[in-house]
Amino acid sequence: MRGRLPAAPPPPLPLPLPSPLPLLSAYPNLATSAVSSSCPEQICLQEFELEAEEHLAKVLAFTSAPVPTYTLTLREQKDLLEVTIIVSRDMQKLQSGLAQAGRPPDERDGDYTPAPDWDREFLDALVQQWHEPVCITPDYYLLRSMCLYALGTSIQVSVLGKEHVKRYLSMAMTLAQKALVELQTVIGDNGNDQVLDRYWRYHTIIAYIEQKQAMAIIQEIKDYEQWTGLDASEELYKRAESMVFQAKRSFRRGMRCYPFVPGTESALSKAQDWGNLAAMTESYTNILRDLQDRKAATMQTIQVLEGGLSEDHGPILDYITRISKAHLSLAEWIYDHPEDRPLLVPKRTSLFVDMQRSAVTALHYARRALSLAMNRGLHPRHFCQLIDSLYLMTLVCVTPDLIHAYSREAAKWVKQLGAAFPLHMIDPSYLRASRLMAAKDQAMQALAAT
């Protein structure tokens, strides 16, 4: 439970400029040829590129305002430790009962998260990470909720089935809401937003639970539509929409005032919290069928990723790559699901402009991600994201010279991918397109020589 929202933009953060990577070219005279700058479509694409570049610069220059750290008094530490001891005893009894009801985890479960041991080490770590005032009764219910959430999302409960997970999350939510009511009772008339902000952990655990519940509904929709071939009910979609909205709202209320403590576990896992929220909105976007709904959900995903980027520049490579994927997914969906088929005979409709803008933005972020990866560790996914973005540009462009230029560049990056990662299994479609591009270039060279 960590993180906070950006408050005020400080001076720009210095970042390395994207440096062009060396390209493999069998035909230098063709590789350096450019499309005429007077081409109207290229001028439009350059404007989209400039928009994306300026927006990314603003995001990278916007960092979170520091939040002062609250230090527990000795009395508060003692009170909190006493509460954690009571809660841990309850959890040990509950977990021993689960051990008799379920089965031990094994290799069939793959990667899994075990429940905490609820021992003294667990208690000490919890007290050390508690950077907010202590209220004994509300914190008792809060700790019960946190522990039930940890147990409900662990392998010990997962092996019992989805209904057990759902039941534990429901119990955790009930306790979290009771804790919040108790807190407001204790604070009384002084419970304004500024005071409640100091108790960030209450809304944050609610956000965690709501994220899990939202993902469960989204998975239910996916499973139903996959197995029946029918659309899920509108009621189920409404439930997913409502739960996603509630999770984002609780997340922002809880995360905005958590103090960033460098070098702590909370600082290290803060990016994971933003990433998990973005994963929820990404999953929700993928089940939507209406264009406007998908556009809105995609923008929400991008805003979450940009919020995480402003919060912590450490995982910048992952954030930028995921933003590129979000734009790429939207452009691909528009291309595959055009309204009134406007893309069969391309016209500069608003839909066509949205598609091109998303494709160009995806390409810009993919280039930046690959440039950053040069110094932070290259991975095949960075090449693939750029190659996919380039191939999409060949679909959304109209001018033949532009289509040819993007195809050629994509073919070069396919070669780069093979050279950098010889053992990586390259997508067969990449290889076919690359061979086709090489054949076209050879034919053009032969014509030029005659």
C-alpha positions in Angstrom: 0.0 0.0 0.0 2.1 2.8 -1.2 2.3 5.7 -3.6 0.8 9.1 -4.2 -0.5 11.3 -7.0 1.5 14.1 -8.6 0.8 17.5 -7.0 2.8 20.3 -8.6 5.2 20.2 -11.6 8.8 21.0 -10.5 11.6 21.8 -13.0 11.9 19.4 -15.9 13.7 16.1 -15.2 16.8 15.6 -17.4 16.5 12.5 -19.4 18.7 11.0 -22.2 17.4 12.0 -25.6 16.5 9.1 -27.8 19.5 8.2 -29.9 19.0 6.6 -33.3 20.1 3.0 -33.2 22.2 1.6 -36.1 20.2 0.1 -38.8 21.2 -2.9 -40.9 20.8 -2.0 -44.6 21.6 -4.1 -47.6 20.8 -1.2 -49.8 22.1 2.1 -48.4 20.9 4.1 -51.4 17.4 3.0 -50.7 17.6 3.1 -47.0 18.5 6.8 -46.9 15.9 7.9 -49.4 13.1 9.9 -47.8 9.6 10.6 -48.7 9.1 14.1 -50.1 8.4 16.6 -47.2 5.7 18.1 -49.4 3.6 15.0 -49.1 0.4 16.1 -47.3 0.1 12.8 -45.4 3.6 13.0 -44.2 3.1 16.5 -43.0 0.1 15.4 -41.0 2.0 12.4 -39.5 4.8 14.7 -38.5 2.3 16.9 -36.6 1.1 13.8 -34.7 4.7 12.9 -34.0 5.4 16.4 -32.6 2.3 16.2 -30.4 3.4 12.9 -29.0 6.9 14.1 -28.3 5.7 17.3 -26.6 3.2 15.3 -24.5 5.8 12.8 -23.4 8.2 15.6 -22.4 5.5 17.2 -20.2 4.8 13.9 -18.5 8.5 13.2 -17.8 8.9 16.8 -16.5 6.0 16.3 -14.0 7.0 14.7 -10.7 5.2 14.2 -7.5 5.4 16.8 -4.7 7.1 15.4 -1.6 4.8 14.3 1.2 6.2 14.6 4.8 6.8 11.3 6.6 4.8 10.6 9.8 6.9 9.0 12.5 5.2 7.0 15.2 5.7 7.8 18.8 6.8 5.1 21.2 3.3 4.9 22.6 1.9 4.5 19.1 4.4 1.8 18.3 3.5 -0.1 21.5 -0.3 0.2 20.8 0.1 -0.9 17.2 2.2 -3.9 18.1 -0.4 -5.0 20.7 -3.1 -4.8 18.0 -1.0 -6.7 15.5 -0.3 -9.5 18.0 -4.0 -10.0 18.5 -4.7 -10.0 14.8 -1.8 -12.4 14.1 -3.1 -15.0 16.6 -6.5 -14.9 14.9 -4.9 -15.4 11.5 -2.8 -18.3 12.7 -5.9 -20.1 13.9 -7.8 -19.4 10.7 -4.9 -20.5 8.5 -4.4 -23.8 10.5 -8.1 -24.6 9.7 -7.4 -23.9 6.0 -4.5 -26.2 6.0 -6.8 -29.1 6.9 -9.4 -28.1 4.3 -7.2 -27.6 1.3 -4.2 -29.3 -0.3 -0.6 -28.2 -0.3 0.5 -26.2 -3.4 2.5 -28.0 -6.0 3.9 -27.5 -9.5 0.4 -27.5 -11.0 -0.1 -24.1 -9.5 2.8 -22.4 -11.3 3.9 -19.2 -9.7 1.9 -18.4 -6.6 1.9 -16.2 -3.6 2.0 -17.9 -0.2 0.2 -16.3 2.8 2.4 -14.6 5.4 3.6 -16.6 8.4 1.9 -14.1 10.8 5.1 -14.4 13.0 7.1 -11.7 14.9 9.0 -10.9 11.7 5.8 -10.1 9.9 4.6 -8.0 12.8 7.8 -6.0 13.1 7.9 -5.3 9.3 4.3 -4.1 9.5 5.0 -1.7 12.3 8.1 -0.3 10.6 6.1 0.5 7.4 3.3 2.2 9.3 3.7 5.9 8.5 0.4 7.3 9.8 -1.3 8.1 13.1 -2.5 5.1 15.2 -6.1 4.7 16.1 -6.5 1.4 18.0 -10.0 0.3 17.3 -10.1 1.4 13.6 -6.6 0.0 13.0 -7.7 -3.4 14.5 -10.4 -3.7 11.8 -8.0 -2.4 9.2 -5.4 -4.9 10.1 -7.9 -7.7 10.0 -9.0 -6.6 6.6 -5.4 -6.4 5.3 -4.6 -9.9 6.6 -7.8 -11.4 5.2 -6.9 -9.8 1.8 -3.4 -11.3 2.0 -4.8 -14.7 2.9 -7.6 -14.5 0.3 -5.2 -13.8 -2.5 -2.7 -16.4 -1.4 -2.3 -20.0 -2.8 -3.8 -21.4 0.5 -7.2 -20.1 -0.5 -6.8 -20.2 -4.3 -6.6 -24.0 -4.2 -10.0 -24.1 -2.6 -11.7 -22.5 -5.6 -13.0 -19.1 -6.8 -15.9 -19.1 -4.4 -13.6 -19.2 -1.4 -11.4 -16.4 -2.8 -14.6 -14.3 -3.4 -15.8 -15.0 0.2 -12.5 -13.9 1.7 -12.3 -10.8 -0.4 -15.9 -10.0 0.7 -15.0 -10.4 4.4 -11.9 -8.2 3.9 -14.1 -5.5 2.3 -16.6 -5.6 5.1 -13.9 -5.2 7.7 -12.2 -2.4 5.7 -15.5 -0.4 5.4 -16.1 -1.0 9.1 -12.6 0.3 9.9 -13.3 3.5 7.8 -16.6 4.1 9.7 -14.8 3.6 13.0 -12.1 6.0 12.0 -14.6 8.7 11.0 -16.3 8.2 14.4 -13.0 8.6 16.2 -12.0 11.7 14.3 -15.5 13.2 14.6 -16.0 16.7 13.4 -12.4 17.1 12.5 -12.7 14.4 9.8 -12.2 16.7 6.8 -10.3 15.6 3.7 -7.0 17.0 4.9 -7.2 15.0 8.1 -8.4 11.8 6.4 -5.6 12.0 3.9 -3.2 11.1 6.7 -5.0 7.7 7.0 -4.2 6.7 3.4 -4.1 2.9 4.2 -7.9 2.7 4.7 -8.8 3.7 1.1 -5.9 1.8 -0.3 -6.8 -1.6 1.0 -10.3 -1.0 -0.3 -8.8 -0.2 -3.7 -6.8 -3.4 -3.6 -9.9 -5.5 -2.9 -12.0 -3.7 -5.5 -9.2 -4.3 -8.1 -9.4 -8.0 -7.4 -13.2 -8.0 -7.5 -13.1 -6.1 -10.8 -10.7 -8.5 -12.3 -12.9 -11.4 -11.3 -15.9 -9.9 -13.0 -13.8 -9.2 -16.2 -12.6 -12.8 -16.2 -16.1 -14.0 -15.8 -17.1 -12.0 -18.9 -14.2 -13.4 -20.9 -14.9 -17.0 -19.9 -18.6 -16.7 -20.7 -18.0 -15.2 -24.1 -15.2 -17.7 -24.9 -17.2 -20.8 -24.0 -20.6 -19.8 -25.3 -19.7 -17.6 -28.3 -22.4 -15.1 -27.0 -22.1 -11.6 -25.6 -22.3 -11.4 -21.8 -25.2 -9.6 -20.3 -25.3 -5.8 -20.1 -25.8 -6.1 -16.4 -22.4 -7.9 -16.1 -20.7 -5.2 -18.1 -22.3 -2.5 -15.9 -20.9 -4.3 -12.8 -17.5 -4.4 -14.3 -17.6 -0.7 -15.2 -18.8 0.2 -11.8 -16.2 -1.8 -10.0 -13.3 -0.5 -12.2 -14.5 3.1 -11.5 -14.7 2.4 -7.7 -11.2 0.8 -7.7 -9.6 3.8 -9.4 -11.4 6.3 -7.1 -10.3 4.5 -4.0 -6.8 4.1 -5.3 -6.4 7.8 -5.9 -7.9 8.7 -2.5 -5.6 6.3 -0.8 -2.4 6.7 -2.7 -2.2 10.5 -3.0 -0.8 11.1 0.5 1.5 8.1 1.1 4.9 9.4 2.0 7.7 8.2 -0.3 10.5 6.7 1.9 13.6 6.0 -0.3 15.2 2.6 0.2 12.2 1.0 1.9 10.1 -1.9 0.6 7.3 0.5 -0.1 9.5 2.5 -2.4 10.5 -0.6 -4.3 7.0 -2.0 -4.8 5.3 1.4 -5.4 5.6 0.9 -9.2 3.9 -2.5 -8.9 0.8 -0.8 -7.4 0.5 1.6 -10.4 1.2 -1.3 -12.7 -1.5 -3.4 -11.2 -4.1 -0.6 -11.5 -3.1 -0.2 -15.2 -3.4 -3.9 -15.7 -7.0 -3.8 -14.5 -7.9 -1.0 -16.8 -6.1 -2.8 -19.7 -8.2 -5.9 -19.0 -11.4 -3.9 -18.9 -10.5 -2.2 -22.2 -10.1 -5.5 -23.9 -13.6 -6.7 -23.2 -15.3 -3.5 -24.5 -17.1 -3.6 -27.9 -18.0 0.0 -28.4 -15.4 2.3 -30.0 -16.1 5.3 -27.8 -16.0 3.1 -24.7 -12.6 1.6 -25.8 -11.2 5.1 -26.5 -12.2 6.3 -23.1 -10.9 3.2 -21.3 -7.6 3.4 -23.3 -7.1 7.0 -22.2 -7.8 6.0 -18.6 -5.1 3.3 -18.9 -2.6 5.8 -20.3 -3.5 8.3 -17.5 -2.7 5.7 -14.9 0.6 4.8 -16.5 1.5 8.5 -16.8 0.6 8.9 -13.1 2.9 6.1 -12.3 5.6 7.7 -14.5 5.2 11.0 -12.6 5.3 9.2 -9.3 8.5 7.2 -10.0 10.8 7.5 -13.0 12.6 4.3 -12.1 10.5 1.9 -14.3 10.3 4.4 -17.1 11.1 1.8 -19.7 8.1 -0.4 -18.7 5.7 2.5 -18.5 6.6 3.9 -21.9 6.4 0.4 -23.5 2.9 -0.1 -22.0 1.8 3.3 -23.2 2.9 2.4 -26.7 1.0 -0.9 -26.5 -2.2 1.0 -25.4 -2.0 3.3 -28.4 -1.2 0.4 -30.7 -4.1 -1.6 -29.4 -6.5 1.2 -30.0 -5.3 1.9 -33.5 -5.5 -1.8 -34.4 -9.0 -2.1 -33.0 -10.1 0.9 -35.1 -8.6 -0.6 -38.2 -10.2 -4.0 -37.6 -13.6 -2.5 -36.5 -14.2 0.6 -38.7 -17.6 2.2 -38.3 -19.4 2.4 -41.7 -16.3 1.0 -43.2 -14.6 4.4 -43.8 -11.2 2.8 -44.1 -12.0 0.8 -47.2 -11.7 4.0 -49.2 -9.5 6.1 -46.8 -10.9 9.6 -46.1 -9.8 12.0 -43.5 -12.7 11.3 -41.2 -12.4 11.8 -37.5 -12.2 8.1 -37.1 -9.3 7.8 -39.6 -7.5 10.7 -37.9 -7.9 9.0 -34.5 -6.5 5.8 -36.0 -3.4 7.5 -37.5 -2.8 9.6 -34.4 -2.8 6.5 -32.2 -0.6 4.6 -34.6 2.0 7.4 -34.8 2.0 7.9 -31.0 2.5 4.1 -30.5 5.5 4.3 -32.9 7.0 7.3 -31.2 6.8 5.7 -27.7 8.1 2.4 -29.1 11.1 4.2 -30.6 11.8 5.9 -27.2 11.4 2.7 -25.3 14.0 0.9 -27.6 16.3 3.8 -27.3 16.1 3.7 -23.5 16.5 -0.1 -23.5 19.9 0.4 -25.1 21.3 1.5 -21.7 18.9 -0.4 -19.5 18.8 -3.9 -21.0 17.4 -4.8 -24.4 14.7 -7.5 -24.6 13.0 -9.0 -27.7 9.7 -7.3 -26.7 11.2 -3.9 -27.3 12.1 -4.8 -30.9 8.7 -6.5 -31.4 6.8 -3.5 -30.1 8.6 -1.3 -32.6 8.2 -3.8 -35.5 4.5 -4.1 -34.7 4.1 -0.3 -34.7 5.9 0.0 -38.0 3.8 -2.7 -39.7 0.6 -1.0 -38.4 1.8 2.3 -40.1 1.9 0.4 -43.4 -1.8 -0.3 -42.9 -3.0 3.1 -41.8 -1.0 5.1 -44.4 -2.3 5.9 -47.9 0.7 7.3 -49.7 2.6 4.4 -51.4 6.1 5.9 -50.7 5.2 6.1 -46.9 4.0 2.5 -46.9 7.2 1.4 -48.6 9.4 3.4 -46.2 7.7 1.9 -43.1 7.9 -1.6 -44.6 11.6 -1.2 -45.3 12.3 0.1 -41.8 10.3 -2.8 -40.2 12.3 -5.3 -42.3 15.6 -3.8 -41.0 14.4 -4.1 -37.4 13.5 -7.7 -38.0 17.1 -8.3 -39.0 18.3 -6.4 -35.9 16.1 -8.6 -33.7 17.6 -11.7 -35.2 21.2 -10.4 -34.9 20.7 -9.3 -31.3 18.8 -12.4 -30.1 19.8 -15.4 -32.3 17.9 -17.9 -30.2 14.7 -15.9 -30.1 11.9 -17.4 -32.2 10.9 -14.6 -34.6 7.3 -14.3 -35.6 6.9 -16.1 -39.1 4.9 -13.1 -40.3 7.9 -10.8 -39.6 10.1 -13.1 -41.7 7.6 -13.3 -44.6 7.2 -9.5 -44.7 11.0 -9.0 -44.4 11.6 -11.3 -47.4 8.9 -9.6 -49.4 10.5 -6.2 -48.7 13.9 -7.5 -49.8 12.5 -8.8 -53.0 10.8 -5.5 -53.7 14.0 -3.6 -53.1 15.9 -5.9 -55.4 13.4 -5.4 -58.1 13.5 -1.6 -57.6 17.3 -1.7 -57.8 17.2 -3.7 -61.0 14.8 -1.2 -62.6 16.9 1.7 -61.5 20.0 0.1 -63.0 18.3 -0.3 -66.5 
